[in-house]
Amino acid sequence: MNSFLHDIRYAMRQLIRAPGFAATVVITLALGIGANTAIFTIFDQVLLRMLPVQNPKELVRFEWKGGFSGSASSFGGDIHNYFSYPMYKDLRDRNSVFTGISAGVAASVGVSWHDQAENKDAEVVSGNYFSLLDLKPAVGRLFTDADDTAKNADPVVVLGYDYWRIHFNASPDVAGKTLLINGHPFTIVGVAPDGFNSAFEGNKPGVFLPISMVEVAMPWVAPRDDLNNHKSVWLTLIARLKPGVTRQQAESSLSPLWYALRAQELTGYQSASAHFKDRFLNQTHLSVVDDSTGFMPGRDDLRTPLLVLMGMVGVLAAMCAVNVATLLLLRAAGRVREISMRYALGAARTRIISQLLVEGGVLGACGAIAGVALSPLIARTLVRLMTGSDDITDAPYSTAVDGRILGFTLVLSILVTLAFSAAPALQFLRPRLAETLRQNTGTASRKTQLFRKVAVGFQITLTVLLLGGAGLFLRTLTNLRAQNIGFEITHLINFGLDPSIAGYGEDRVVQVETSALDALREVPGVQHVAGTSDPEISGDSTGSNFTVQGHVAPEEEDMNFESPRITPDYFATLQQPLLAGREFSTADVKGSTKVAVVNLTFAKRFYGSPQNAMGRLLGEGQGNKTKLEITIVGVVGDIKHQNLRDAPRGTVYQPYLQQDHPGGLRIYAFTAQRPELIESAIRNRIHGLDPKLVVDGMRTMQEQVDRSVSDQRALALLAASFSALALLMTSVGLYGVLAFATAQRTREIGVRMALGAQRSNVIVLVLREMALTAIIGVAVALPAAFGLSRLVVSQLYGVQPGDPLTLLACILICALMLILAAAIPARRAASVDPMEALRSE
C-alpha cells in the first residue's frame, strides 16, 4: 500500500513537471470519454433501459396481424400495435395467463390552473394502469378500477411528477384540488412517483386521465363512440405475466381466444368479400412481445442513428487510446536514461512497470473525471438536436449521470487506460542498459519507432472512416433541406388552435376558429391565413379510402389517400400552385354540394392530367354502396406532406367547413416580413378573443422543417464534430512523431546539409517519413468506408454509399492534415545549422 501511494505521489510530481503534456492528455481523454458517456446516456434510455417499475421483465405487449376495415388512430408505429376498447376488455377479462392487462393512449389536452391555460401532453389510461405496474404515489393516491367505470363518470386526474414539481411547487396538499382539463373540472387524486414518466417510452405526460373520460380528453372521438366501437383501434395494451408463465406459453394460450374474438367481430362486416373474411379471420395472429423497455414507436427510427453514433464514439475512444499511447511513447523516449539508471541501481522490473501503469492510471482517472463533467453538456446538445427544441425540460430523455452511466464510464476508462498505459510499459520491459547508458541522449528502438508509425497510420484510417461517414450524413442533411417541398416556407408561421380544449362545445368550434382566422387577417404584415386538420411536415398522416368514378379497383389496390380538411385560402397561404379549377370558398359549407381538390399525383393516376380531373366524382369509402357525391373542383401541385423523405402520395383535400365533427386546426399565416416578428401580435389577437384559448407550438415553417430532420441533423452535426476531433488528434499524433523523429535525426540532417543537400531535399526527407504510412492508412480506409456506408444506407438521402465525391474530399482533407502537421517539423529540419548540429554531437 505504501509503495502504491508512493507511486501516485511520484506520478503526480512527474505530471506537474510537464503541465503542457498532462493537459493535452487529459483534454484528449476528456473529449473521448465525455463523448462516449453522453451518447451512451441517450443510447441507454432509448434502447437498453427497462421501465422503472417492479419486475419489468414480466411486462409484455400485444401486436396483431390480419385484415381490418374501420377507424385506426396511430400514435406511432402501425395500426397493428393498437386495439379497440371492446377488444381490450375481452382480452383483459377472459385470459388466464396474465395478472392484468392495461390500456393507454397518448393525448394532448388543455390544462388550466389559476387561470393559466396551456397545452400539455397527457395519457389516457385504464384504471388498473398504475396497479399493474406496481407503482406507489408520491402524493395522494393513484387510479384504481373504481376511477374508470362509465363514460364521462370519472373526472379525476393524476399529475406527472415533474409537472407537479414545476407547476404546483411540489405542494404536498395538492390532492383534492380542482383543475380544468379542456374546460372541464377534474379533481386531482395524486401524483405519479418520481422517476416514472410513462409505460410508453418517449412520452412525458403532465397528467393522466381515466379512459372513461376519453371524450373529454379527445373530443373528436365522440362521434365514433370509441368505448363501444369494435371497428376503431386506438389503444396500446400492456400486460404482466403470471409467475412461471413465459411469453411463448402466453401467446399459445391466447391464440384460441383471439380467434374466437375475431370471429365474433367478423359478424359486424356483413357485406365483406370472401377474400377480406379470409384475411380477417384465417390469416390473423396475436403476438406477445417483450415490453420491459416500454412501447416506443419511434425506437426503430432512432436505433440506427444511435448505433451509428455509438460506433463513431467507440472509434473516437480507440483513437484517444492510440493518441495518448503515442504521446506517452514520445515522452518515454526522454526518460530512457532515467529508467535505465533505475534498473542499473537494482530496481525490480515489477516496480518500474507498476510505476508506469500508475502514471497512466492517474492520467486516465483525471481524463475520466473531466469526461463525466463534460458529458451532460454534450448530452444536452444531443437532446436539443434530436427534439429540435432549446427547451429540454419536457424532453423524455434525461441528461443526468446516474449509476449505470458511471459504471459504463468506469469500464470504458479502465479499458482506455490499460490500452495506452501498456505502450510505455512494454517499451521498458526489457531495457538495453549498456547501449542506453553509453549514449548522451535517449533514443527509441526500431520496434518503438515502428509502433509510432503504425499508431499514426491506424489513426489516419479511423479518421478517414469518420470523415467518410460525416460527409455522407452532411450531404444527406443538405439534400433534405435543399429540395423543393412544393410550397413556400420562408414566410410561413404556424400554430395549433383547438377551441374544444378551452371548453367550447362542437357547436361553437367553427365559429371560434373562423373568428380567429378573421382576426389574424387584420394583423399588420399578414397576407394570407388558413387552417388544416392535417399539418404539414409534422410526421402526421390522416388517410381515408375513396371510390373513384369509373375506376374499378382490384381488391388488393390501395385506395387510401391523404385526406386533410382545409379552410378557404389554404393553397394561397402555402403558395401551393393551383394547376386547374379553384380553391375552396366560404360557400363550401354543410348543406352545399360536397367538393374536393386533388393533388397532381392523384389526378395523373386516375385521369391522366389536371384538366381531365375537373368535374369528376368521388365517394369517401369503398364498396358498391359508396355514394359518389364529391365533385372535384380543383387540382393543386404535389407537396411533401408527412416528411421530407417520402414521395408525395395521392391527396384529396376537402373543405373544413363541410366536416360533420370539426375539431382543432393547425393555422398557417403567410407574412410579408420575417414571420418571427409577428409572433407576439398573433398571440395577442388570439388572447383577445378569449384568454382560455391556447396558442400551441407556434413556430416558423423553417423551424418545422428543421424539426422534421432533427434526427438527421443530430447525426450529421455530431458525426462532423467527432470527425473534426479525430482529425485534430491525428494531427497532434502525427506532429509529435515527426517532431521527435526530426530531433533524433538532427546530426544526420546536419551532415547532409554540410555535404550540400538543399533545404527542399531535407523537407522531402521529413515528409517521406510518414507519407507512406498515410498512404497505407488511406488505402485501408477507403474500402472499409465503402463497406460500412452500406450499413447506414437507410439514413442516406440523395447520396449513394461510397460516394466518390465524398471519399475524394476525405482524401484531400487528410492530405491537408498531413501537410499542416508536418510543416513545423519540416521547417525546423530545413533550418538546421550544420555546424551547430555537428558541434552538439
N, C-alpha and C positions, 0 to 999 in steps of 0.2 A: 504493500500500500504506500509506503514511504517513497519507494522508487517511482511509483506511478505519479504521485504528487510532484516529485522532483522533475519528472519528465514533462509534466504540464507546465510547471514554472519555467523550465528551460525553453519549452516550445513558445511560451508567451514572450520571453525575452528575445528569442530569435525573430519573432514576427514584429516586435516593436522596433527592432533594429532595421527592419525593411518594411516601413509602413506602406510605401507605394505598391510593393509586391503583395502584401497582405490585403490591401484594399482592393486590388484588381481581382484577386482570387475570390474574396468574399462577395464582391459585387457580381462576378460571373456566376457563382453558385446561387446567390440570392435570386437572380433573374431566372435561372433554370429551374430551381426548386420551387420558387414562388409561382411560376407559370404552371408547373405540373400540379401544384396544390390547388390553384384556382380552378383549372379546368376539371380536376377530379372532384372538386366541391360540387359543381353542377352535374357532372357525369354521374356521380354517386346518387344524387337526388332524382335524376330523371330515369336512370336505367337500373340502379342496383338497390337503392334503399327501400326497405319494407315499410309498410304503413306503421305509424306509431300507435299501434293498438295491441291488445292482448293476443298472443298466438297468431300472428298474421299468416303463417303458413297454412292455417286451416281455412283461409278465405279463398273462395272461388267465384268465378263469374261465368255467365252463360253467353254462348253465341249460337245462332241457328242458321240453317240454310234451307232453301226450298222456295216455292213460288209464293208470291204475295201481290195483293192489289188493295190499295187503300191509302191512308194518310200516314206519312213517315216523317218524323221530325228528328233529324240527325244533328247532334251537337258535337260532331267529330266522329271519325270512323264511318262505317256504312250502316245501313239500316239493320243489318244482321246482329248488331250489338244492342238493339233496342227491342222492347216488348210492350204489348198493350197492358193496361191496368187489369182487365179481367184475366188475362193470361198469368200475370204476376200473382194474383190471388189464388188461382187454381194451383200453380206450382208451389206456392207457399203452403197451402192447406192440405195438399194431397200427396206430398212426398214423405219418404221415410228415412232419408239419408242425411238430412240437414237439421241442425239445431234451430235454424231460422233462415228466412230469405228476406232481404230488404230491397227496397227500390228507391231510386232517386233520379233527379234530373236537374241540370244547371238552368238558371234563370237570371234575369236582370230585373230588379224592382226599384221603384221609387220609395225611398225611406225619408220620412220627415220626423225630426226630433227638435223640439224647441223652435218650431217654425223655420228650421233649416232643412231644405229638401235637397236630396242628391240621389243619383242613380247608384245602385250598389249591386254587386254580384251576390246571388243568393243560391240556395239549394233547396229544392222541394223534395222532401224525403218521407218515407213511411214512418209510422210511429215506433217501429222496432229498430230503427236505424242505429241509434246510439247504444241500445242494449245488445244488439247483435255484435257490435264492435267492442263491447265491454268497456265503455268509456265512463269516466266519472266527471261530474260537472266541476267547473272552477267556482261557480256561484250558483245557488238555487238548485234546480233540477233540470234534467234533460227530458226529451219526449218519451212518452210511453204509448202503448196501444190506445189508451183512453184519450190521447190527444189527436187521434186520427180515426174518426168514427164515420161521419156522414158529410156529404158535400156542403161546404161553407159553414160547418158547425163548430169548427175548432180554431178560432182566431188567436193562436198562441205563437210565440216566436222564441227561438234560442239564438243568442248572439254569438258570433265568432269571437274567439279570444282577443285577437288583435283589434277588431272593430270595437269591442267593449273597452279595451285598454286605451285606445286613442280617442274615441268619441264620447265615452262615458267616464273617462278619467279613472278607470278601474274601480268604479264605485261598488262597494260590497252589497249595497241595498238596492241594486237595480231591479231585482226580481219583483214583479208585481206592478211595475210601471208600464205605461202605455206609449207606444209609438205608432205612427201611421205607415202602413205598407200600401202603396198605390192608393192612398187616400182613405184606407180602411183602418180602424183601430185594432191593434194587436197587443196582447198582454205578454210582456217579457216573463218567461218562466225560469230562465237560467242562462248560463254562459258555458260554451264548449271548453274543454280542457286546453291548457297551454300546450303548444307544440302540435296540436291536431288542426289541420285545415279541412281536409275532406277525404273521403274514401275514393274520390275521383281525382287522381293526381293531376295537377295543372290548374285546379280550381282553388280559389281562396275566398270563399263566401263570407260576407259580412253578417248574413242572417240565414237561419234555417227555418223553413216553414213546413207544416204537415201537408201531405198530398191532398188531404181533404179540402185544402184551401187553394188548390191549383188554379181555379178560375179567377181568384183574386190576384194571385201572383202572375198568371199568364192569361189575361182576359181573352185573348184571341182564340183560346182553345175551347171556350164555352160553346160555340155552335157545334163543335164536333162531339160534345159530351164524352170527353176522353175517359172519364171514370167508368163508363159503361160500354165503350166502343171497342169491339174486338178488332176492328179494321184500322185502328190508329195505334202505331207503335211509337213510343216516345220515352220509355223508362229504361234505365240501366239496372240490372239486377245483380246483387252480390249475395253470397250465402256463406254459411260456416258449416264445414263438415262435422258430422258427429264423430266422437273419438273412435279411432280404429277404422274409419271409412276412408278409402282412397278416392282420388278423383276418377280413376277408371271405374271403380265399383259404383260410384255415384252416377256416372254417365250411363252405365249399363242399366242401373235401376230406374233411371228417368226415361229411358227410351220408350217403354210401353205407354207410360203416362203421357209423354209428349205426342206420340202417335194418336192416342185417343183424344187428346185435346185438339189437335189439328183436324181430326176427322169431325169433331163437333163444330169447329169454326168453319169448315168447308160447307156446312149446310147453309151458311149465310151467303154463299156465292151461287145462287140458283141458276144464273144464266151463263156460268163459266164454261169454257170449252173443255173437252176431254183432255187436251194437252195441258191446260192450266191445272186441272184437277190432279193430273199425274204428277206434275212438278210440285204442287202444293202439298200432296199427301205422300206419294210414294218416293219422292226424291228429297224428303225433308229429314233433318237430323239436328239434334240438340247436343252441343259440345259443352263440356265442363272444363274451363281453363283456369289456370292459376291466377289469383288476384292478390297475391301477397304484397305486390308493389303498387296496387291500385290501378283503376281503369284510367288510362291517359291516351285518348285518341291520337294526340299529336306525337306520341312517343316514337313511332316509326319514322316520322318526318325528322325528328331530332337525333335519332340513333346514328345515322351515317355521319352527319356533321360532327357530332360529339366523338365518335370513334376516330374520325379523321384528325380532330384536334388533339385527342389523347395520343394518337400516333405521332403527331408533329411534336408535341411537348416531350414525348418519350425520346424522340430523336434529339431534341434540344438538350435533354438531360445527359444523353450519351456524349453529345458534343462538349458539354460542360466538363464532364469527367475527363475526356481526352485533352481538352484545352488546358485544364488545371494540371493534368499529368505532364503535359509538355512544359508548362511553366515551372513546375517543380523540378523536372529534369534539368532545365536550363539553370535554375538556381542551384541545384545539386552539383553542377559542374564546378561552381565556385567554392564548393565545400569538400572537394575531393581530398585535398591535403589535410583538412581538419579531421575528416572521418578516418583517413588512413593513419594519421598520427594517433588517434584514439585506439585503433586496432593495434598499432605498434606498441602502445603502452599497456596492452593487456585487456582492453575492453572486450567483453564477450559479444559474439555475433547477435545473440538474442537481445542484449541491451541496446545495441546500435539500431537494430530493426524495430524494436519496440519504441525507441525514441522517435524514429522517422514516422512510424504509424501514429503515434500520439500527436506529432506535429500536424499530420494530415487530419486526424480526428478533430483537433482544435479548429482548424480551418473549416472542416465540414460542419461542425456544430455552429460556428458563427454564421456560415452561409445558410444553414437551415433556419436558424432563428430569424435572420433577416428575410429569408424567403417566406416564412409563415407570416411575418409582419406585413410583407408586401402583397400576399395572396388575396386578402379581401378587396384591395383596390383593383386588382386585375379581375377578380370575380364580379365585382360591381360593374366594371366596364363591360364584361361579357353579358351580364343580365340586361344592361341597358341596350346593348346591341341586339339581343335576342327578342326583347319585348318592344323595342322601338320607342322607349319612353325614358325620360330623365328621372321620373319618379318611380323608384322600385319598391316603395313601401307596400304596395299591394301585389307585388310580384310573388308568384308561388314558389320561388326559389330563394333559399337563404344563402347569404354570403358569409355567414359566421363560421368560424373554425371550431369544430367540436372534436370529441374524442376519436371518431372514425377518421376524420381528416388528419388529425395529429398522428394517428397510427400509420396512415399512408405516408405522411411526410417523413416519419421516423424511419420506416423501411427504405424509402427512396434515398434518404440522406445517407443511411448506412451503406447501401449498395454503391452510391456515387463516391462516397468517401473511400471505401475499400478499393474501388477501381482506380482512383487517381493516386492513392497513397501507395499502392503496390509498385508503381513505376520506380520511384527513387529507392524503395526498399530492395527491389530486385537488383538495382544497379550496384548497391553496396553489399550485396550478399556474399560475393567473392571478390574482394578488392585485390588489386595488383600493387602490393605495398612497395616493393623495391623500385619499380618503374615510376610510381607516383611520387615517392619521396625524393627521387633524384631530380624531378622536374621542378622548375621555378613556379609554374602555374599548373592548375588542374586542366586536364584535357579529357575529352569524352572518348569512350571506347567506340569501336566501329558499330557494335550492337546498339549502343545508346544512340548514336547518330542515325542509324537505320530506323530505330523506333521513332525518333522525332519526325523523320520524313514520312514514314508510314502513318503516323498520327495526323500530320497535316494533310496527307492525301485522303485519309478517312474523313476528316472534317470537310474537305472540299467536296467529296462525294455526297455527304449528307447535306451540305449547303445547296448543291445543285438540285437535290431531291426536293428540299423545302422551297427553293426558288421556283421550281417547276410547278409544284402544287399551288403556291401563292399566285403565280402567273395565270394559271388556268382559272382559279377562283375569282381573281380580279377581273379577268376578261369576261367571265360569266356575269359578274355583277354589272359591269359596264354594258354588256349586251342587253341584259334585262331592263336596265333603266333607260337605255337609249332607243329602244324600239318604239314604234308608233302604236299606241294602245287604242287609237280610234277616237279619242276625244281630248279636249284641252284640259290640262291640269295646272298650268302656271297661274291662272287667275280664278281658281275654284276653291271654295271653302265649304266644309260640310259639317253637320252635327245631327244628332238624333233628337227627335221630339215625339213624345208619346203622352198625349193628354190623359190616357187611361191610368197611368201610374200617379197622376196628380188627383185622381178621384173622379174624373169625368166618365160618365156612362157612355155606352156606344152611340147613343142618340145625339151626343154633343161633340164627339171626337172630330168629325169632319168640320164642323163649324169652327172649333178652336184652331184646327190646323189651317183652314182657309184664312182665318183672321191673322194667323202668324205669317203666312206667305204674303198677304197684302201688306202687313206692317213692315216686313223686310224689304219689300219693293220700294219703300219710301226712304230707306237708309241711303244717305249720300254715297255714291260710288258703286252701288249695287245695280247691275244692268238686267240680270235675269235671276229668277228664283223658282225652284220647283222641288218636288219631293218624290221619293220612290220607296216601295216596301222592300226592295231587294238591293242593298247598297253595292256600289262598285268597288272592286279590288279589295274586298274585305274578307275573302275566303268563304263568304256565304253563298248559298245557291238555293233558289226556290224554283222548283220544277213542277210541271203538270203535263198530263197526257192530252193530246189533241187528235181529233179526227179531221182530216183534210178532204174537202170536197173533191170527188173524182179520183182519189187515191185509195186503192185497196191495199192496205198494209198487211204483209205477211205476219203471222202470229209472233215471230221472233224479231220483227223490226222494232227498233227503238223509236217510239213516237213520243218520248218525254222531252219537253223543251223548257228552256228557261222562261219563266212567266212572271215578270215583275209587274206590279201595279204602279203607274206613274201619274203625276198631276200634269195639267197643261203647261206648256213651255219647257218641258223637260229636255228635249233634244236641243233647243236653242241655248239652254243653260249649260249643257255639257259641250256645246259646239259640235255635236254629233251630226254628221251630214245627212240631210233628208234627200233620198235619191228619187223618190216618187211620192205623189199624194200629199197628205197633210199631217200635221200634228194633231193631238187631241185638243179640244176646246172646252170651255166651261159648259157647253151644251151637251157634252157627253156624260150624262148623269144617269142615275137609276130611272128606269122607265123609258129611256130613249133607246134607239137601235144600238145593240151591242157592237162595238167596233174594236179593231186591233191594228197595231202597226207591227210588222215583222222585220227582222233584220235581213241583210243581204244573203247570208248563208241559208236561211230558211227559204227565201224567195228563189234562189238558184236551184235548191234541191227539188222543189215541187213545181216551179213554174218556169224555170229557165232564165228569167230576167225580172227586174223590179217592176217593169211596166205590165208584164203579164200577170203579176200577183194582184193588181188592183181590182177590187170588187169581188174577189173570190171569198168563199165562205169557209169558216172553221167551226168546229164544235169542241168544247172543252170536255174531255173524257173520251172513252173508247167503247166501241160496241155499236150494234145496229140501232140501238135506241138513243144514241147521242144526237142531240139537236144541233143542226148546222145553223146557228143563229148569230155568229160573229162575222162581221164583214171587215175585210182588210181594206183600210183607207190610206195606208202609207207604208213605205219601205225606207229603212234607215241603214247607214253603213254599219259594218261589224265593229265591235269593240272588245277589248279584253275585259272580261267581267269578274270572274272569280279570283284569278291571279294572273301574273304576268307570263307564266309558262305555258298554260293550256291554250290551244287554238280556240277561237270563238265558236260557240255552239249555236244551233238554231234557237231563236228567241222570239217569243210572242209577247209584245207589250200590250197591256190593257189599261183602260182608264181607272185610276184610283177612285174616282167619283162614282163609278158603276159597281164598286165592290159591295157585296152584301154585308160583310162584317169588317169595317175599317179598323185599323189599329195604328201603331206608330209609324212614323216616316223618318227616312234619312233625308234631310233637307240640304240642297245644294244651292249656293249663291255664286254667280259669276260676277266678278268685280272688275272695275276699270283700273284699279290700283292694286298694289300688293295686298293679297287677302288678309294677311296678319293685321293690317292697320284697322280693319273694321270689326275685329272680334268683339271688342267691348261694346260697340254700337249694337251689334246683333244681340248680345246678352241683355243689354238694357231694354231693347224692344220686346224681347220675349218676356222678360221680367215685368215689363209694364203691362202686358196683357194679364198676367196672373203670377204672383210671386211663387206659387207652388209648382209652376211649370219648370221642368229641369232641362237645361241645355246639356245634352250628353255627348261627351267625347268630341268637342269641337276641334277640328284640325284642318289644315290646308290639304288639298288633294296631293300635293307633293309629299307631305308628311305621310299621307295614307299609302302612297306608293312605296315610300321608304319602309313603312311598317310591313308591307307585304313581302319585302325581300329582306327582312331583318335577320333571318337565319343565314341567308347567303351573305349578307353584309358582315355579320359576325365572323363567319368562316373566312371570308376574304381578308378582312382587316387583321384578324388575329394571325392568319397564315402569313400575311405580309410582315407583320411585326416580328413573328418568330424567325422568318427568313432574314430580316434585317439584323436581328440579334445574332443569328448563326453566322451571317456574313461578317459581322464585327468580331466575333470570337475567332473565326478562321483567320481573319486579317491579323489579329493580335498574335495568334499562334504562329502564323507564317512569318510575321515580322520578327518575333522572338528567335525563331530558329535561324533565320537569315542573319540577324544581327550577331548572334552567338557564333555562327559559322564564320562570319566575316572577321570577327575579333580573333578567332582561333587561327585564321589564315593571314594575319597581318604581315608576318615575316615573309610568307610566300609571295604575297602581293607586292611587298617592298622589293623583293628580289626581281620579280617580273618587270616592275616599273624601272628598276635600276638597269635592267638589260634592254630597255627600250619599248616595253609594252605601252600601248596607248590607253588613255582613260576609258575609251569606248570598249577596248578589249577587257578591261577589268570589270566594267559594268555587265558585259555579256557573261563573264565568268560567274558573277554573283547571281544573275538571273537564271543561268543554266542550272544553278544549284537546286532549284525547286521546280523549274519548268517541266521537267519530265514527270515529276511527281504529280503536278497539277494536271498534266495531260492524261495520265493514267486515271487519276481520280474522276475527271470529267468523262472519260471513255467508259468507266464502270457505271457512272451515274446515269448516263443518257438512256441505255436500255432499261435500267431499273425504273427510271422516271416514267418511261413509256408504259411499262407493265403495271406499275402502281396506279397510274392515272386511269387505267381501265376499270379499277375497282371503285372509282368515285364518279363514274360516268353519269349516274343519276343526279349528281349535284351540278352538272355542267349544262350550259345553255349557249348555243351559237358557237361552240368551240369543241373540237374533237380531242380525244385523248392523244397524247403525243404530238400535239400541235407544233409543227416545225418552227413557226414564228416565236412561240413561247420558249422552246428549247434553245433557239438561237440567242434570244435575249438573255437566257440564263448563262450561256457560254460567254457572251460579251461582258456580262456583269462580273463573272468570275475572273475573266481576263483583266478587267479593270482593277478588281480587288488585288490580283497578283502584282500588277504594276505598282499600285499605290503602296502595298505592304513592302515591296522590295525597294522602293525609291530611296528611303533614308539609308538602309544598309549599303545599297549600291553607291549612293553619293559619298558615304563615308569611305568606302573602299577606294573609290576613284580619287579621293583627296588625300590618300596616304602619302606621307613624305618618305621616300625610300631610305634616306639617311637616318631619320628618326626610328623607322621600323627596324632597321638593322642594328642601330645602337641599342634599342631596348632589349634586344636578344643577347 
